[in-house]
Amino acid sequence: MKYDLIVIGAGPAGMSAAIKAASYGAKVAIIDENPSAGGKLLGQLHKEPKSGWWHGGKTARKMETNLRQTGVTCFQGKEVWAIYPRWKVFMNNGEELQSEYILIASGAAEKAIPIPGWTLPGAMAVGAAQTLTNYHRVKPGRKIAIIGVDPLSLSVAHQLKMAGVHVVGIFLPPDSVFSKDKSSPSKMISYLSSMAHAAPNLFFKMAGNLAKYPFIQHVGAKFYPRFGMKIWGIPLYLRKTVLEIGGAVQVEHIKVIPVSQEGIPNEDRVKTVDVDCVCISGGLYPLMELAGAAGCESVYIEELGGHIPLHSPEMETTQPGIYVAGNITGIESAKVAMEQGDLVGTTVAAKLGLVSCNLIDEAQENVIQARENAVITFQQNIAAGREKSQQYWKEYNSKGVKLYADS
């Protein structure tokens, strides 16, 4: 079957691109491994300071309705096994689709932080807890500890609390090559300061704004109370780390130890806290394996979360006709991903002669505005990361050579 555009991934970026291109008259197909469209939107629920509650599930359902209304052919519960030039997409049911244009919107996956006991039943990634709670309406546990401080873990902690779960606290992970800065109190204070505008009350807003200064970060880490500070009634411990998850056959407790402002543990003050579930948050990284298999060049950019496909301002990769959008290009909010999807849908429609090329400039500006207005920032220095990405693209075009990781 031949289409004008094949979209791989029915998350916010993929659905937006499919809807936009189809609304201009393109024949579009969208493929996703899940039975329902929405991707990570399905578990999202948080309150934004100006616009109120963001309910990802409702947004996903509305977009899925738009997919049907615009005539997009949906292949749900299907996996892409291969992409061959120019371009053929093979699915796991043996069906073959063809198109000159493909969008890979494969999203992101959670990074693991190995901790002793993390394979026990009841220990899970924080994203799994989010999906269980918000999508399946199942409580992951009755008494839960969260390890890792970032926007995702803070959001999920709030969601669990609203679902009636007792969240005993949000803790730092133990120092390791996997946790990196996540185990440093001062680094975490710096990280949280970048989200001060989204803080739940005036006190945290003011404290967050002050913590943008390095001296304040050091002092704040030194004097941050060991008993934590409550956010939405949940203790946030920036001076305590979880050494171990324990239990005979499933999660039964965690071993907690205080740390200095530099993150050095006090081995003489280990405390056991009873829990029946532990949620670990190590952040996210772009899922670009499929783009790599299709021959798209990649670069490593720490500020964007890891390896991303090299792409133009219009989101086209080094393989002509293959585009990317969403978290595969760097970890950002769903609203940014949606605008990137709109950009790809508009660009493909313009190349098909369905709309004016002037609309591409407008779509690019919308991506910039969405990024500037983002309430939650998953990566520090995202603007610097985007500048690096575009600089690598310019170098690639000028030199025509492969680029390698800058790690």
Secondary structure, DSSP 8 states (H G I E B T S, - for coil): -B-SEEEE--SHHHHHHHHHHHHTT--EEEEESSSSTTGGGGG-EEEETTTEEEEHHHHHHHHHHHHHHTT-EEEET--EEEEETTTEEEETTS-EEE-S-EEE---EEE-----TTTTSTTEEEHHHHHIIIIIS---S-SEEEEE--SHHHHHHHHHHHHTT-EEEEEEE--SSTTTGGGG-HHHHHHHHHTTGGG-SSHHHHHHHHHTTSHHHHHHHHHHS-TT-EEETTEEEEEEEEEEEEE-SSS--EEEEEEB-TT--B-TT--EEEE-SEEEE---EEE--HHHHHTT--EEEEGGGTEEEE-B-TT-BBSSTTEEE-GGGGS---HHHHHHHHHHHHHHHHHHTTSS-THHHHHHHHHHHHHHHT-S--SSTTHHHHHHHHHHHHHHHHHH--------
